[in-house]
Amino acid sequence: MKKDVVPEDLLEAARTAWANAYVPYSKFRVGAALRSVSGAIFSGANVENNSYGLSRCAEQSAVQTMVSQGETEFVEILVYAEQEGSTSPCGACRQILHEFSPKARLYTVNHLGRTESCLVEDLLPGAFFHHPIG
Ligand code: THU
């Protein structure tokens, strides 16, 4: 990942979502915010469940919100968390981000200002894709 300039409006939205994360089990908050092609910002936080496997990541939450509002493409997405290193999307989230916007830029930012950036497609070489028959 290369270092890059952080889009401040996405950072603010991601930090707001971060504060709303529901994380009684992991205690690890994550916030994500994306800019759709229309210019709108959609954000999401991780939402855990006592049945742990039902927990949802912040990135997935942000994408679900975008699609629910009638958009299917984003140009950039920022993930905010507070740990020493950067918080890179999990494998499942990589597939979800790739579904909608493989060319989008991803920023990972932490509370110390550490920022890294790459393209969504760089995170998932050989992404699964199914061509429906008929
Ligand atoms: N999590 C995210 O929300 N996004 C990531 O990119 C990595 C992990 C969440 C899932 C779970 O609620 C918590 O972080 C600990 O794994």
Residues whose N, C-alpha, C, O or C-beta is under 5 A from the ligand:
A	BS01	THU	S26 F28 V30 N46 E48 S55 R56 C57 A58 E59 S88 P89 C90
